[in-house]
Amino acid sequence: MADKRVAQIAGHLYPKGMLSGQVAIITGSGQGIGAEAAKMFAAEGAKVVVQDIDAAKANAVAKEIKDAGGQATAIPGDMLNSEYINELVKKSAEFGGGKIHIVVNNAGFTWDGVIHKMTDKQWDTILALHNTAPFRLVRAAAPYFRVKDGEPRNIINISSTSGVNGNAGQINYGTAKAGVTGLSKVIAKEWGPQFGVRANSIAFGHILTRLTAAKEEGAFVTMPDGSKVALGIPKAQQEARASTANLDIPLRRPGTAKEAASVILAVASPLFSYVNGQTIMVSILSEP
Ligand SMILES: NC(=O)c1ccc[n+]([C@@H]2O[C@H](COP(=O)([O-])OP(=O)(O)OC[C@H]3O[C@@H](n4cnc5c(N)ncnc54)[C@H](O)[C@@H]3O)[C@@H](O)[C@H]2O)c1
């Protein structure tokens, strides 16, 4: 009901869509939160670059958008590969007629372990994917953001409540997701005053995707060296926390990928035109 009302108001103000004519790169948009954001952005008139390491999934999302009458292209690849990131920016600008307005740094996964057992590889990979890759993408896209053409420019970095409140077992992820907050704030201060660029972080809590599904479901990420990292939370751990898991969530339930993506759209939209350098919590109050 509330969703419909917002859509009606926004539709009245922006009849061609809130992101009409804007070109958006969304990393990790082959599934989960990113895929939902890609579809919502396209429905609001954006030309969407669907980026993911999983080419089949990226292509499927781009096809779904095009079949629904939207504009999208898939440029799949590994965000841990810096040459590919330069290629991604070049091809995105070609697709966008020489412009890029929005970058959503969303690609990511968790590779948990307690502090005394965390390997260098776990640590390095998670910081590289959640901090270094977004920095490289923003740096490569700088010529498209440091412009004065009167059009909006937006960078949205996906953080986590682990990065704001901490979370046992996530020393790598919590540190990296805290780094995301700094990334957004620095961009806001460097590119906001002169170019009007907005850069914000969104720190999600518990959103229902494969990252938070039971580990036993078997989802995994394949590393560049061919090794596999299992995703999800072990069932036993989920069951042990079942009675207390939602206590710090004011709505007492996890969010859906669509609800999470709606926040990304909201932050990218003109409705947030005066919000810059912030970390938006969605939606946990405090982590014990
Ligand atoms: N699900 C949650 O509860 C939650 C909570 C807080 C933050 N987040 C963050 O939200 C973002 C999206 O996660 P999700 O829950 O939708 O997970 P997801 O696994 O459904 O989607 C993440 C996507 O990122 C892609 N990806 C992973 N490594 C990549 C790489 N090297 N290069 C390119 N693409 C890569 C994956 O293929 C996948 O399609 C992540 O940054 C995650 O850390 C999620």
The ligand as a MOL file (V3000), in Angstrom:
LIG
                    3D

  0  0  0     0  0            999 V3000
M  V30 BEGIN CTAB
M  V30 COUNTS 44 48 0 0 0
M  V30 BEGIN ATOM
M  V30 1 N 22.1480 -10.4700 2.1150 0
M  V30 2 C 22.4370 -9.7670 3.1900 0
M  V30 3 O 21.8940 -10.0050 4.2800 0
M  V30 4 C 23.4350 -8.6430 3.1120 0
M  V30 5 C 23.6320 -7.8740 4.2750 0
M  V30 6 C 24.5310 -6.8160 4.2320 0
M  V30 7 C 25.2200 -6.5380 3.0650 0
M  V30 8 N 25.0110 -7.3080 1.9560 0 CHG=1
M  V30 9 C 25.7780 -6.9620 0.7680 0
M  V30 10 O 24.9020 -6.7900 -0.3210 0
M  V30 11 C 25.6100 -7.0500 -1.5350 0
M  V30 12 C 24.8100 -8.0040 -2.4010 0
M  V30 13 O 24.7050 -9.2490 -1.7530 0
M  V30 14 P 23.4910 -10.2870 -1.9610 0
M  V30 15 O 23.0110 -10.6280 -0.6060 0
M  V30 16 O 22.5480 -9.7960 -2.9890 0 CHG=-1
M  V30 17 O 24.3110 -11.5510 -2.4690 0
M  V30 18 P 24.2230 -12.4510 -3.8120 0
M  V30 19 O 25.1970 -13.5220 -3.6450 0
M  V30 20 O 22.7910 -12.8160 -4.0680 0
M  V30 21 O 24.6740 -11.4330 -4.9510 0
M  V30 22 C 26.0010 -10.9550 -5.0250 0
M  V30 23 C 26.4730 -11.0040 -6.4540 0
M  V30 24 O 27.8400 -10.5620 -6.4950 0
M  V30 25 C 28.5120 -11.3340 -7.4770 0
M  V30 26 N 29.9630 -11.3520 -7.2690 0
M  V30 27 C 30.6420 -11.9560 -6.2770 0
M  V30 28 N 31.9660 -11.8280 -6.4640 0
M  V30 29 C 32.1180 -11.1070 -7.6070 0
M  V30 30 C 33.2550 -10.6500 -8.3310 0
M  V30 31 N 34.4820 -10.9310 -7.9480 0
M  V30 32 N 33.0440 -9.9280 -9.4480 0
M  V30 33 C 31.7810 -9.6620 -9.8700 0
M  V30 34 N 30.6820 -10.1000 -9.2410 0
M  V30 35 C 30.8500 -10.8060 -8.1150 0
M  V30 36 C 27.9250 -12.7230 -7.3200 0
M  V30 37 O 28.1120 -13.5140 -8.4810 0
M  V30 38 C 26.4480 -12.4200 -7.0470 0
M  V30 39 O 25.6840 -12.4460 -8.2190 0
M  V30 40 C 26.9910 -7.5770 -1.1200 0
M  V30 41 O 27.9270 -6.5290 -1.1580 0
M  V30 42 C 26.7580 -8.0130 0.3150 0
M  V30 43 O 27.9500 -8.0150 1.0570 0
M  V30 44 C 24.1350 -8.3420 1.9600 0
M  V30 END ATOM
M  V30 BEGIN BOND
M  V30 1 1 1 2
M  V30 2 2 2 3
M  V30 3 1 2 4
M  V30 4 1 4 5
M  V30 5 2 4 44
M  V30 6 2 5 6
M  V30 7 1 6 7
M  V30 8 2 7 8
M  V30 9 1 8 9
M  V30 10 1 8 44
M  V30 11 1 9 10
M  V30 12 1 9 42
M  V30 13 1 10 11
M  V30 14 1 11 12
M  V30 15 1 11 40
M  V30 16 1 12 13
M  V30 17 1 13 14
M  V30 18 2 14 15
M  V30 19 1 14 16
M  V30 20 1 14 17
M  V30 21 1 17 18
M  V30 22 2 18 19
M  V30 23 1 18 20
M  V30 24 1 18 21
M  V30 25 1 21 22
M  V30 26 1 22 23
M  V30 27 1 23 24
M  V30 28 1 23 38
M  V30 29 1 24 25
M  V30 30 1 25 26
M  V30 31 1 25 36
M  V30 32 1 26 27
M  V30 33 1 26 35
M  V30 34 2 27 28
M  V30 35 1 28 29
M  V30 36 1 29 30
M  V30 37 2 29 35
M  V30 38 1 30 31
M  V30 39 2 30 32
M  V30 40 1 32 33
M  V30 41 2 33 34
M  V30 42 1 34 35
M  V30 43 1 36 37
M  V30 44 1 36 38
M  V30 45 1 38 39
M  V30 46 1 40 41
M  V30 47 1 40 42
M  V30 48 1 42 43
M  V30 END BOND
M  V30 END CTAB
M  END
